Amino acid sequence: MINLIDIEETAATNAEAAYADWSRTRDPEVLKVVERAAWHMADKYGSTRTIERDDAIQEGLILVATNRRLAECLDDPELGPGVLYHRLVQLLTTKVRTEAKYRSRSTSYEVVTGAAA
């Protein structure tokens, strides 16, 4: 027997992956924060070629739409854009560091075959 559950009745951490509120990404102030965080990430990790600004913007918008802790910043006026920026940079940094770590451990096909010379 299949046990069906409503997402609304489930704890937010369990339903987080299945829920996205894209309306939050249309707020001009949110877009400014996401762009600022994207610039920060592109500057910080540009030398590793891990993330570009446009990719960071896209990742930031996805996080704003899906992450409960970022939604708290938009719902609670005491937190505001400063906390949103801080939390967004933390989440993006975690994602980018992991990718950069694996990228730095890998060797390109061109280097292995000697075609990079």
RAJO-V885585 format. One record per backbone hydrogen bond with DSSP energy under -0.5 kcal/mol. NH is the residue of the N-H (numbers start at 0). CO is the residue of the C=O. E is the energy in kcal/mol with one decimal. If there is no record, write none. Layout:
NH CO E
NH CO E
//
This chain:
3 1 -0.8
8 5 -0.7
9 6 -1.4
13 10 -1.0
14 10 -1.7
15 11 -1.3
17 14 -0.9
18 14 -0.9
18 15 -0.9
20 64 -2.7
21 19 -0.7
23 20 -1.2
24 21 -1.2
25 22 -1.4
26 23 -1.0
30 26 -2.4
31 27 -1.9
32 28 -1.9
33 29 -2.7
34 30 -2.5
35 31 -2.4
36 32 -2.5
37 33 -2.3
38 34 -2.4
39 35 -2.1
40 36 -2.4
41 37 -2.7
42 38 -2.5
43 39 -2.5
44 40 -2.6
45 41 -0.6
47 44 -0.7
48 45 -1.1
49 44 -1.3
55 51 -2.6
56 52 -2.4
57 53 -2.1
58 54 -2.7
59 55 -2.6
60 56 -2.6
61 57 -2.1
62 58 -2.4
63 59 -2.5
64 60 -2.1
65 61 -1.6
66 62 -2.9
70 66 -1.8
71 67 -1.7
72 68 -0.8
73 69 -1.0
74 70 -2.0
75 71 -2.3
76 74 -0.7
78 75 -1.6
79 72 -0.9
79 75 -1.4
82 78 -1.0
83 79 -1.9
84 80 -2.8
85 81 -2.1
86 82 -2.9
87 83 -2.6
88 84 -2.7
89 85 -2.1
90 86 -2.4
91 87 -2.8
92 88 -2.7
93 89 -2.2
94 90 -2.0
95 91 -3.0
96 92 -3.1
97 93 -1.7
98 94 -1.8
99 95 -3.2
100 96 -2.6
101 97 -1.8
102 98 -2.3
103 99 -2.5
104 100 -0.9
105 101 -0.7
105 102 -0.8
111 107 -1.9
112 108 -2.4
113 109 -0.9
114 109 -1.4
115 109 -1.2
116 113 -0.9
//
